[in-house]
């Protein structure tokens, strides 16, 4: 690497104020988009309409940024808005012709992402369509996901290992008589990379393995927690439900069908690296062309997975910047009032994790005070009868 290349590489992490600003700007848009989507989650609302509103909001907001930059800055949707209901685990973002609507008491998992210049912020949140507190097993599964996310926030820090996080979140889920869903990965985020090589496996199993990794200062992670009242072993029921894909940049193949070549050319122009929804393509040709692209591994599909009918699934995802002064969770949304049937009051291990601070104590004038205040504010064990979300 030349000196210039090293300088360029160094400036693309959190040591650059410009990079931190872009992550935080993307996070601000994501948090507002999530708020907008939650407000749209009402009985009889069409899921595809809400997904479109979320994506359009992100496109509009990012479109207004860096308009006068000297070089063109890529920006927009980093992960299409998904609404996965009840026992559906993830990635439900239907095509325009889909008529699926939300109903009273549905448990809705909202998942979306935004990027500015390739610096990505993602979030997922679980919302139940009802007034008043969420109770029973619905409350258990949401509190399990949220408490596991809070523990993960405190364990994803420089010097800690990815395996420590996997073990801890499984213990949290078990305390609420829930399971962490298999196959979910939390990834390091890098510029234009939503699934970096450093990853945290939610549950270790023979099919999915990740390398041991230690977290380091100035890294960014998407922490992804999915809990279930069922077995936590979701299944793909219908490949036709898959609508989200990502270009596999390391794969090449000469496509045979004209429709496939047309679609693949459109994907390369519009979505060279970020996941996208088939809704954003020329839809008449898309379904036909996508099949050949997927069969030859030019595209990575994000399948719609399901637990068994009657199971409830909750999803919490957040973006965290491992800053020199501590962990900065930049995406989140307060939860509804929850009244779970289980408690962690007698679980010393989980309470000890929740008591860990997220800030690093530094010597020096004003900053120390700020850090201390934040540490005491964020380190308190959650009151699980409240919403339990930290800012």
Secondary structure, 3 states (H helix, E strand, C coil): CCHHHHHHHHHCCCCCHHHHHHHHHHHHHHHHHHHHHHHHCCCCCEHHHHHHHHHHHHHHHHHCCCCCCCCCCCEEEEEEEEEEECCEEECCCCCCCCCCECCCCCEEEEEEEEEECCEEEEEEEEEECCCCCEEHHHHHHHHHHHHHHHHHHHHCCCCCEHHHHHHHHHHHHHHCCCEECCCCEEEEEECCECCCCCEEECCCECCECCCCCECCCCCEEEEEEEEECCCCCCEECCHHHCCEEEECCCCCCCCCCHHHHHHHHHHHHHCCCCCEEHHHCCHHHHHHHHHHHHHCCCEEEECCEECCCCCCEEEEEEEEEEECCEEEECCCCCCCCEECCCCCCCCHHHHHHHCCCCECCCCCHHHHHHHHHHHHHHHCCCCCCCCCCCC
